[in-house]
Each structure stands twice: as structure tokens, then as C-alpha cells.
């Protein structure tokens, strides 16, 4: 394990940001506000001093769809994947009032204009559900689909422009599972189990779409594992449940598991093994091997980090980006917006909220 840690430790990037400075500055200002003459009533009579984070230099774009829109990932070519119900016209088998939410692929140009939208379908047919959770720079998409109409079984899939949606086999012929993410080498991480958790699984997808047999990684020492992302070196992250309520964030690298101190989940890793997620105290964090856990805000969740070290997530019911050493608020007409992923060009995707009706959202840097 010590050798693994030594392998993970890398020289910090020349411009690696530190997000502790804004939090420290806020504390210093609050302390200084109480200095000076004693009025006899104490320095807190006027209430705490709140420093409003600056607004990021971005513009917001609503992606076309219906009432179940959410964007989960974006690659460097401007291809966005997620889920929506506004592209089909056939009602769900379980509903006569709205069409089923399917995996969706949106394509935008450098200006953020939508130039193509595809309904990727579902193995169970138009009257069934599917969701796309990850896309790599080759345009290969992964996610899950219900196996049939009124089916309770979910199956992982890979979608390519040439072959369409194809199911991924599960170890031991299992019936439930999903695929969470795919890297540029075609390595897919997912799970054999229910509700994004179970036994971690890795597949390899070739350029021609050929898929290897599934590799069962197991539950990583816990009751069940919930992988969430995989980077270019093939290391993956997520959380491991020790029981029904207690989870630990982890990094899996070269067959070894590194538990991240005080982390309840790790949501993403860039190619430098810089990790982001949420602590057991519901605080967003950034983790580097050489510096450990760095808190980004008093509350919220860090969802994604790109190879430039930009982090996106939520704080105080707002979609935010951490960049240039500070937290910045993404423009949105209301609270509740969620920033889920950021590509290396700085484009961000997410949704207008976590409950319906909601819209898939894109933020484009100005």
C-alpha cells in the first residue's frame, strides 16, 4: 500500500489552485469586523458578515427536451449525454400522460448551439426507460436500460454510432446492473447489482465496438460497492458501503483500494488522480495525494473535475464552479440548479433541479 501511495504522489501542477484562501479570507474579514472600539454590545450585534461568491463568466443554455431532462456528462467534442422524455411520442407503459425518459445524446458547437439531438432508445422499446451516464472522446456512450416493458431489471449498455445500443454481459449471468463511466481507452466501470451498487465490474470496449468479458472486481471490502467514474489510467472511484447507512469514498488503482479520509463518496477523478466528492459532514472536497482532503465550501457536493483542475458541483442550493482559487456561482434563474460535469474546454452540464419538471442545462464560458 505504501508503494501505491508513492506512485500516486505526483509533483503538483505549476498552477494548481488552492481553494482554502477564500475560506480563510472570509474568516479573517469576520474576525477583523469585531476589532476596534468595544461598543459594549459585542461584535455580533449586526449579525454575521456574508461574502457573496462572484458570478462565473458563463452563459446558460437550456437543452431541448421535455420534463425529465438531466445532463450527466460531456466530452471535449461537445457531445452531451443524459436523459429526457421530450423526444418521443409514445406514452410509458405505466403512464398515459407522458412519454418515457430515454437516454439522450445532444451535440453542441463551440458557441453552445445545439446542432443535433438523438434519442438513443431503450432495449425494452419506446415504452421503457433508459439513461446515459457517461461518454468518452470517441463518442462511445454507456448507461443502463430497462430490459423490457414493465420490467424491474436494468442492464448496462454501450452505445456507438455504428452499432447502436448493445447490452453488456454481467458476471455469472446477472439480471441487474448498470454502466457508470467510460474512459478514452474504452474501459467501462459499472456494477452488477441494484440501484448503482453491488459488485464493481469493468468491461473493455474496442474501437470496433467489440466488448470483453466482464471483470468482477467485487465489493472492495464492504457490503457493496458503488463505482462512479474511471480515468484514463484505468483507476476508478466511488463509495463502499460498510452497512446500510455508512459509506466510505475510495480510489481503486492497480488492484489496490485507497480509502479517502472522512469522505462518504468520491464522484470523479481526473487523469492526475485528483478526486472530488462529499465528506461525511456533507461538505464538498478536493483530494490530492500530496495534500490530502481540502474542503471547498461549508456545505454541498463536488461532482466533477477536469484535467485543468476546475471543479463543479453545488453549494447552498446553487450550481457552482471552483476555479482560479475561488468558488464562483453559475448563472441560473433560480436556486436548485445542479452542475454535474465539466469537460477540458470548460463547458459544464447539469440540470435545473433534482425533481420534475426539470430541464437539461449547459453552461458555456464567455
C-alpha positions, 0 to 999 in steps of 0.5 A: 500500500505504501508503494501505491501511495508513492506512485500516486504522489505526483509533483503538483501542477505549476498552477494548481489552485488552492481553494482554502484562501477564500475560506480563510479570507472570509474568516479573517474579514469576520474576525477583523469586523469585531476589532476596534472600539468595544461598543459594549454590545459585542461584535455580533450585534449586526449579525454575521458578515456574508461574502457573496461568491462572484458570478462565473463568466458563463452563459446558460443554455437550456437543452431541448427536451421535455420534463425529465431532462438531466445532463450527466456528462460531456466530452471535449467534442461537445457531445452531451449525454443524459436523459429526457422524455421530450423526444418521443411520442409514445406514452410509458407503459405505466403512464398515459400522460407522458412519454418515457425518459430515454437516454439522450445524446445532444451535440453542441458547437463551440458557441453552445448551439445545439446542432443535433439531438438523438434519442438513443432508445431503450432495449425494452422499446419506446415504452421503457426507460433508459439513461446515459451516464457517461461518454468518452472522446470517441463518442462511445456512450454507456448507461443502463436500460430497462430490459423490457416493458414493465420490467424491474431489471436494468442492464448496462449498455454501450452505445456507438454510432455504428452499432447502436445500443448493445447490452453488456454481459454481467458476471455469472449471468446477472439480471441487474446492473448498470454502466457508470463511466467510460474512459478514452481507452474504452474501459467501462466501470459499472456494477452488477447489482441494484440501484448503482451498487453491488459488485464493481465490474469493468468491461473493455470496449474496442474501437470496433465496438467489440466488448470483453468479458466482464471483470468482477472486481467485487465489493472492495471490502464492504457490503457493496460497492458503488463505482462512479467514474474511471480515468484514463489510467484505468483507476476508478472511484466511488463509495463502499458501503460498510452497512446500510447507512455508512459509506466510505469514498475510495480510489481503486488503482492497480488492484489496490483500494485507497480509502479517502479520509472522512469522505462518504463518496468520491464522484470523479477523478481526473487523469492526475488522480485528483478526486472530488466528492462529499465528506461525511459532514456533507461538505464538498472536497478536493483530494490530492495525494500530496495534500490530502482532503481540502474542503471547498465550501461549508456545505454541498457536493463536488461532482466533477473535475477536469484535467485543468483542475476546475471543479463543479458541483453545488453549494447552498442550493446553487450550481457552482464552479471552483476555479482560479482559487475561488468558488464562483456561482453559475448563472441560473434563474433560480436556486436548485440548479445542479452542475454535474460535469465539466469537460477540458474546454470548460463547458459544464452540464447539469440540470435545473433541479433534482425533481420534475419538471426539470430541464437539461442545462449547459453552461458555456464560458464567455 
